[in-house]
Amino acid sequence: MRRVGRWTLGLIVFILSVPYAAAPIYSVAPAKPLSGNTWFNPYANANGQWIKANVHLHTRTWWGATDGHKNSLRAVDSVYRAFGYGALALSNYQQITELGQSWKHLPCYEHGYNIQKTHQLALGAQSVIWLDCILPQTLFVKQWILDVLRPTCSVLIAAHPAFGRPSYTAAEMAHLANYHCIEVFNHYRTSLVHWDSALSAGIAVWAVGNDDCHDVSSEGETGVCLTLLPVPQTWSANDLYQAYQQGATIAVRTSRGQLPIGVPHQILRNDSLIIELDGIADSVRFVTHGGTEFFVAKHCSRAAAPLSLARGYLRAEVYAGSTLYALNPVIRTEAHHLTQYRRLHEDGPLTMLYRTLWLLIYIRGIVLLRGRKR
């Protein structure tokens, strides 16, 4: 009986460790602050109607074993229609579920089942990827998971960085790349610090907001975080994905899906970043490199900040009552298009050595177990 127990324990150790053994080793390039003679404005071509979207939402699945079993499709449909949403996607854990109810189908799921809650939203997913590392994940493991997921979906989102233990630290976000968006607003946490960490290291990613709703009857997690984005009058899923990919998104933290001053407009004019509003905001806060407060305008329907003094990027936060809008930054670049900088690159020889060492450990473990058996 003890022999069976030892082999069972050995099998468990193998199953838990083998994803870590398979992960690559990366070389780390230095941070490269955003620079260039041209300013890129992600809203420059933001035409069409602006709609509210939430792509982080759970319903009953896996026989009711996961958090979300209180949500029925009918209840979800009723509540989000009442709040005026234009796009909705279910993101059940490791499962693509169709919402139906005449909503456009946006295949999506929340990837990850590790104890650290390091999760990703795979929007426009082609298939479900089951690879994950259950125990706490290293920086290299997190980059590896992003690299595996990226080709399998249209939009890859780092979910709730500040949530968990945490899901991603601010220091890690300064290294990780190969994803499109960061969930800065989630009903559990706000992750603006993590976003600034990535931007300051030269990694251009876009802000989104999602409820991460597990119970639509709870006001504290329904209609409280959303993404505004522009789509054509008659739009397809690809139109929506393109808005996420190009950064034509505005992350909003609010209540009951309300937009007290409508949709802010961001334009570049005369070497200034200008925010124009449909109402009076309490304040407009401009943030630059390192999350540093650059300039604040109060009680205004229009605010402008000089680009010449900004470092690398300049982004705006608009405060109106209890609502906060986080607009994507204008970014210094050498070209009119933007290419995401990557700091972690797979080191082939070190990866081979690392995996060989793991193989030797497994062989040694089997020898020890067989020896004890004899």
C-alpha positions in Angstrom: 0.0 0.0 0.0 2.9 2.4 0.8 4.5 1.6 -2.6 1.2 2.6 -4.3 1.1 5.7 -2.3 4.7 6.7 -3.2 4.0 6.2 -6.9 0.7 8.1 -6.7 2.6 11.0 -5.0 5.3 10.8 -7.7 2.6 11.0 -10.4 1.0 14.0 -8.8 4.4 15.8 -8.5 5.0 15.0 -12.2 1.6 16.3 -13.4 2.0 19.6 -11.4 5.6 20.2 -12.4 5.7 19.2 -16.1 4.2 22.5 -17.4 6.9 24.3 -15.5 9.5 22.0 -17.0 8.2 22.7 -20.5 8.2 26.5 -20.1 11.0 28.4 -22.0 13.8 30.4 -20.5 13.8 34.0 -21.8 16.5 36.6 -22.1 15.5 40.0 -20.8 16.0 43.1 -22.9 16.2 46.5 -21.1 13.2 48.7 -20.7 12.8 51.0 -23.7 10.8 54.1 -22.9 8.4 55.1 -25.7 10.1 57.6 -28.0 10.0 59.2 -31.4 9.2 62.3 -33.4 5.5 61.4 -34.1 2.6 61.1 -31.7 0.2 58.2 -32.3 -3.4 58.8 -31.3 -5.4 55.5 -31.1 -8.6 57.4 -31.6 -7.6 59.2 -34.8 -9.8 56.9 -36.9 -12.4 56.2 -34.3 -15.5 56.6 -36.5 -19.0 55.2 -36.1 -21.3 54.7 -33.1 -19.9 54.3 -29.6 -21.3 51.3 -27.8 -20.9 49.8 -24.3 -19.2 46.4 -24.1 -18.6 43.9 -21.4 -16.6 40.7 -22.3 -16.0 39.4 -18.7 -19.2 37.7 -17.5 -20.0 34.3 -16.0 -23.0 32.1 -16.1 -23.9 28.7 -14.9 -21.5 26.1 -16.4 -19.5 23.0 -15.4 -22.6 21.6 -13.6 -22.8 24.7 -11.4 -19.3 24.0 -9.9 -17.8 27.4 -10.8 -18.7 30.9 -9.6 -21.5 32.1 -11.8 -24.1 29.5 -11.2 -26.6 32.2 -10.1 -26.6 33.8 -13.5 -29.1 32.6 -16.1 -28.9 33.7 -19.7 -32.3 35.3 -19.4 -31.3 37.4 -16.4 -28.1 38.5 -18.0 -29.9 39.5 -21.2 -32.5 41.5 -19.3 -30.1 43.4 -17.0 -27.6 44.4 -19.7 -30.2 45.4 -22.2 -31.7 47.7 -19.5 -28.3 49.3 -19.0 -28.0 50.0 -22.8 -25.1 47.7 -23.6 -24.4 47.0 -27.3 -22.0 44.1 -27.0 -21.7 41.3 -24.5 -19.6 38.1 -24.3 -19.7 35.3 -21.8 -16.3 34.4 -20.5 -16.9 31.2 -18.6 -13.8 29.4 -17.2 -12.2 27.2 -19.9 -15.4 27.1 -21.9 -16.8 29.1 -24.9 -20.5 29.6 -24.3 -22.9 31.3 -26.7 -25.1 34.0 -25.1 -27.9 33.9 -27.7 -30.9 36.1 -27.0 -30.1 37.9 -30.3 -26.7 39.2 -29.1 -23.9 39.0 -31.6 -21.8 35.9 -30.8 -18.4 36.9 -29.5 -16.6 33.7 -28.6 -14.7 34.2 -25.4 -13.5 32.4 -22.3 -11.5 33.1 -19.2 -8.3 31.1 -19.3 -6.6 29.9 -16.2 -7.2 27.6 -13.2 -4.1 28.3 -11.1 -4.2 29.2 -7.4 -2.7 32.6 -8.1 -5.7 33.6 -10.3 -3.4 34.6 -13.2 -6.1 34.7 -15.8 -6.5 35.9 -19.4 -9.5 36.7 -21.5 -9.4 35.2 -24.9 -11.8 37.2 -27.0 -12.6 35.9 -30.5 -11.2 32.5 -29.4 -10.8 29.8 -31.9 -10.5 27.0 -29.3 -9.9 26.5 -25.6 -6.3 26.1 -24.5 -6.0 23.9 -21.4 -2.3 24.5 -20.7 -1.7 26.3 -17.4 0.7 26.1 -14.4 -1.4 25.5 -11.3 1.0 26.6 -8.6 2.4 30.2 -8.4 3.8 31.3 -11.7 7.1 32.9 -12.5 7.5 35.8 -14.9 8.7 33.4 -17.6 5.7 31.1 -17.2 3.3 34.1 -17.5 5.0 35.2 -20.7 4.9 31.7 -22.0 1.1 31.4 -21.4 0.6 34.7 -23.2 2.7 33.5 -26.1 0.6 30.3 -26.3 -2.7 32.0 -26.2 -2.0 34.9 -28.5 -2.3 33.0 -31.8 -5.6 31.3 -30.7 -7.8 34.4 -30.3 -8.4 37.9 -31.9 -7.9 39.9 -28.7 -5.9 38.8 -25.7 -6.6 40.6 -22.4 -4.6 40.4 -19.1 -7.4 40.0 -16.6 -7.6 41.8 -13.3 -3.9 42.3 -12.6 -4.4 43.7 -9.1 -6.7 40.9 -8.1 -5.5 37.5 -6.8 -2.2 37.2 -5.0 -1.9 39.3 -7.3 -2.6 38.0 -10.8 0.3 40.1 -12.1 2.5 42.5 -10.2 3.2 46.0 -11.5 6.9 44.9 -11.9 5.8 41.9 -14.0 3.7 44.2 -16.3 6.9 46.1 -17.1 8.2 42.9 -18.7 5.3 41.1 -20.2 4.1 41.6 -23.8 2.4 39.9 -26.7 -1.2 40.7 -25.5 -3.5 43.5 -26.6 -5.3 44.9 -23.6 -5.1 45.2 -19.8 -8.2 45.1 -17.7 -7.7 48.3 -15.7 -11.3 48.3 -14.3 -12.8 45.2 -12.9 -15.4 45.1 -10.1 -12.8 43.5 -7.8 -9.9 45.8 -8.4 -8.5 48.9 -10.3 -5.1 48.3 -12.1 -4.0 51.7 -13.4 -0.6 51.3 -11.7 0.0 48.1 -13.6 -0.9 49.8 -16.9 1.5 52.7 -16.3 4.2 50.2 -15.4 3.8 48.5 -18.8 3.6 51.8 -20.7 6.6 53.3 -18.9 8.7 50.2 -19.9 7.8 50.8 -23.6 5.1 48.2 -23.8 2.0 49.7 -25.5 -1.2 48.0 -24.3 -4.7 49.4 -24.2 -7.1 49.8 -21.3 -10.4 48.1 -21.0 -13.1 47.8 -18.3 -15.2 44.7 -17.5 -17.7 43.8 -14.8 -16.3 40.3 -14.2 -19.9 39.7 -13.2 -20.8 36.5 -11.3 -24.2 37.6 -10.1 -26.3 40.0 -12.1 -28.5 40.7 -9.1 -25.6 42.3 -7.3 -25.3 46.0 -8.0 -21.7 46.0 -6.9 -20.6 43.9 -9.9 -23.1 44.6 -12.6 -22.8 47.6 -14.9 -20.0 49.0 -12.8 -17.1 48.5 -15.3 -17.3 48.7 -19.1 -15.5 49.5 -22.3 -16.6 52.1 -24.8 -15.6 51.5 -28.4 -16.6 52.7 -31.8 -18.2 50.3 -34.4 -20.0 50.9 -37.7 -23.8 51.2 -37.7 -24.0 47.6 -38.9 -21.1 45.9 -37.3 -19.5 42.5 -37.1 -17.4 40.7 -34.5 -14.3 41.6 -36.5 -15.2 45.3 -36.3 -15.3 45.1 -32.5 -12.1 43.1 -32.4 -10.3 45.7 -34.5 -11.4 48.5 -32.1 -9.8 46.5 -29.2 -6.6 45.8 -31.2 -6.1 49.4 -32.3 -6.7 51.0 -28.9 -10.0 52.7 -29.8 -11.3 51.8 -26.3 -12.2 53.8 -23.3 -12.3 52.0 -19.9 -15.1 53.2 -17.6 -15.8 52.7 -13.9 -19.3 53.8 -13.1 -22.6 52.4 -11.8 -25.6 50.9 -13.6 -23.8 51.5 -16.9 -24.2 55.3 -16.7 -22.2 57.8 -18.7 -22.8 61.1 -17.0 -20.9 63.1 -19.6 -21.3 60.9 -22.6 -18.2 59.8 -24.6 -15.0 61.9 -24.2 -13.3 62.9 -27.4 -9.5 62.9 -27.6 -7.7 64.8 -30.4 -4.2 66.1 -31.1 -4.0 69.8 -32.2 -1.2 72.4 -32.1 1.2 70.1 -30.1 -1.5 69.6 -27.4 -3.5 66.7 -26.2 -7.1 67.9 -26.0 -10.0 66.2 -24.3 -13.5 67.5 -25.3 -16.6 66.5 -23.3 -20.3 66.7 -23.7 -20.7 67.9 -20.2 -18.8 69.4 -17.3 -16.3 67.1 -15.6 -15.2 67.5 -12.1 -11.6 67.1 -13.3 -9.4 65.9 -16.1 -6.1 64.4 -15.0 -3.2 63.9 -17.4 -0.7 61.2 -16.6 2.7 60.5 -18.2 5.8 58.3 -17.8 5.9 56.4 -14.4 2.3 57.2 -13.7 3.3 60.8 -12.8 0.5 63.4 -12.7 1.4 65.8 -15.4 -1.5 68.3 -15.4 -5.0 68.7 -13.9 -7.9 70.7 -15.2 -11.0 71.2 -13.0 -14.7 71.9 -13.6 -14.3 71.9 -17.4 -15.9 70.6 -20.6 -12.5 70.9 -22.4 -9.0 70.3 -21.2 -5.6 70.6 -23.0 -2.1 69.6 -22.0 1.2 70.3 -23.9 2.8 67.3 -25.5 6.2 68.8 -25.7 6.8 68.3 -21.9 5.4 64.7 -21.8 7.7 61.7 -21.6 6.9 58.8 -23.9 3.2 58.8 -23.5 0.4 61.0 -22.2 -3.0 59.7 -21.1 -6.1 61.3 -19.6 -8.5 60.3 -16.8 -11.9 62.1 -16.7 -13.7 62.3 -13.4 -17.4 63.0 -13.3 -19.1 62.3 -10.0 -18.5 58.7 -9.1 -17.6 57.8 -12.7 -14.1 57.5 -14.0 -13.1 57.4 -17.7 -9.6 56.1 -18.6 -8.6 57.0 -22.1 -5.8 55.3 -24.0 -2.6 57.4 -24.3 -1.1 59.2 -27.2 2.3 57.6 -27.7 5.6 58.8 -29.1 6.7 56.7 -32.0 9.0 56.8 -35.0 6.2 55.8 -37.5 2.5 56.4 -37.9 1.8 52.8 -36.9 2.6 51.3 -33.6 4.6 48.1 -32.9 4.5 46.6 -29.4 8.0 46.4 -27.9 8.9 43.1 -26.4 11.4 42.6 -23.5 11.4 38.8 -23.1 12.8 36.7 -25.9 13.2 32.9 -25.8 16.8 31.8 -25.2 17.1 28.5 -27.2 20.3 27.1 -25.6 19.2 27.9 -22.0 15.8 26.5 -22.6 17.3 23.2 -23.9 19.5 23.1 -20.9 16.7 23.8 -18.5 14.5 21.1 -20.0 17.3 18.6 -19.9 17.8 19.2 -16.2 14.1 18.6 -15.6 14.4 15.4 -17.6 17.3 14.2 -15.4 15.3 15.1 -12.3 12.4 12.9 -13.6 14.7 10.0 -14.4 16.3 10.2 -11.0 12.9 10.3 -9.4 11.8 7.1 -11.2 15.1 5.4 -10.3 14.5 6.2 -6.6 10.9 5.0 -6.7 11.9 1.8 -8.4 14.7 1.3 -5.9 12.4 1.7 -3.0 10.0 -0.8 -4.6 12.7 -3.5 -4.7 
